[in-house]
Amino acid sequence: MLKRRSELDIVHDILKVSRRGARKTSIMYKANLSFTQLERYLKLLEERGLIRNSDAYYTTEKGRRFLESYGKMKKMLEEF
């Protein structure tokens, strides 16, 4: 049975791919998203200040803190 990713899992995947800078196509393939999903999430993440766009998309400091917190939370939940 296939398990669907949560929105937080998708945000995590996009931020992780974008840590060192990535273009839309690269994010789309590495995060396994459709173009429509990609556009929606990039807009959301930019509005929230988790990602920035110059010539490519980069995870911001706020985004890196999200990744760190997300990793800690995921690890704690796996211990149950």
VEXMAR-907783 format. One line per field, with one value per residue (C-alpha): residue in one letter; x, y, z; residue number from 1. Coordinates in Angstrom, 1 decimal, decimal comma, always signed. Each point is the difference from the previous one (the first is absolute). Layout:
REM VEXMAR-907783
type	A ...
X	X ...
Y	Y ...
Z	Z ...
seq	NUM ...
***
This chain:
REM VEXMAR-907783
type	M L K R R S E L D I V H D I L K V S R R G A R K T S I M Y K A N L S F T Q L E R Y L K L L E E R G L I R N S D A Y Y T T E K G R R F L E S Y G K M K K M L E E F
X	+0,0 +1,3 +0,3 -0,8 +2,4 -1,3 +0,3 +2,8 +1,8 -0,2 +1,2 +2,9 +0,9 +0,0 +2,0 +2,5 +0,5 +0,4 +2,6 +2,8 -2,2 -2,2 -2,0 -3,7 +0,6 +2,5 -2,3 -2,9 +1,8 +1,9 -3,0 -2,2 -2,6 -2,2 +0,6 -3,3 +0,9 +3,5 -1,4 -2,5 +2,7 +2,7 -2,5 -1,0 +3,6 +1,0 -2,9 +1,0 +3,7 +1,3 +1,4 +1,3 +0,3 +2,8 +1,4 -1,0 -1,9 +1,9 -1,1 +0,1 +1,3 -3,6 -0,4 +3,2 -1,4 -3,2 +2,0 +1,8 -3,2 -1,8 +2,9 -0,2 -3,8 +0,2 +2,6 -2,1 -3,1 +1,9 +0,9 -3,6
Y	+0,0 +3,5 +2,5 +3,6 +2,7 +2,7 +3,7 +0,3 -2,9 +1,8 +3,3 -1,9 -1,6 +3,4 +1,8 -2,9 +0,1 +3,8 +0,3 +0,7 +1,5 -1,8 +0,9 -0,9 -3,0 -1,5 +0,6 -1,5 -3,2 -0,5 +0,8 -2,1 +2,7 +1,0 +3,5 +1,1 -1,2 +1,5 +3,5 -0,2 -1,0 +2,4 +2,9 -1,1 -0,4 +3,4 +1,7 -1,7 +1,0 -3,6 +0,3 +2,8 +0,3 +1,7 -1,9 -3,2 -0,9 +0,0 -1,1 +3,0 +0,0 -0,3 -3,0 -1,6 +0,3 -1,6 -3,0 -0,3 +0,1 -2,4 -2,5 +0,1 -0,4 -2,9 -1,7 +0,4 -1,4 -3,1 -0,8 -0,7
Z	+0,0 -0,9 +2,7 -0,8 +1,2 +2,2 -0,9 +2,6 -1,7 -3,3 +1,5 +1,6 -3,4 -1,8 +2,6 +0,1 -3,8 +0,1 +2,7 -2,4 -2,7 -2,6 -3,0 -0,4 -2,1 +2,4 +3,0 -1,9 -0,8 +3,2 +2,2 -2,3 -0,7 -2,9 -1,5 +1,5 +3,5 -0,3 -0,9 +2,9 +2,6 -1,3 +0,3 +3,5 +1,2 -1,4 +1,7 +3,3 -0,4 -0,1 -3,5 -2,2 -3,8 -1,8 -3,0 +1,9 +3,1 +3,3 +3,5 +2,3 +3,6 +1,1 -2,3 +1,4 +3,5 -1,2 -1,4 +3,3 +2,0 -2,4 +0,3 +3,8 +0,0 -2,4 +2,1 +3,2 -1,7 -1,2 +3,6 +0,8
seq	1 2 3 4 5 6 7 8 9 10 11 12 13 14 15 16 17 18 19 20 21 22 23 24 25 26 27 28 29 30 31 32 33 34 35 36 37 38 39 40 41 42 43 44 45 46 47 48 49 50 51 52 53 54 55 56 57 58 59 60 61 62 63 64 65 66 67 68 69 70 71 72 73 74 75 76 77 78 79 80
***
